[in-house]
């Protein structure tokens, strides 16, 4: 997301034209950053909404799954809110990296290596993994809890 927001100016070489506008640089960068944050919010919101909707679609197709007896909205809201907040650090780093380099490979390569490094450090259980922004989404999903007895099955209905 961060690269695609800044790629428009890099591809067309229009940074000078953008900075010639009667706006200060902070306003331009802040608007681009807020646009990237809103894109991530929309993507995660759609992902949560479509997960919920396709669960009910699966219930309509296969009635034995009993999805209509279970409300996953609290789990979805909890986990996707944590994912959104934990992705802001990654977005900030990638936003700065994509401002520095205009090509695709350097920001994407750094992000790819950082994501792999973050997943490994979070799953290994390194005590300083919370200091790496790329490990925060994995750590956020690991601490998402589901209440015991929250799932209703056919056996518990009878």
PyMOL commands that set and color helices and strands:
alter all, ss='L'
color gray80, all
select helices_A, chain A and resi 2-12+15-19+25-61+63-65+67-69+73-100+104-124+129-131+133-142+154-157
alter helices_A, ss='H'
color red, helices_A
deselect
rebuild
show_as cartoon
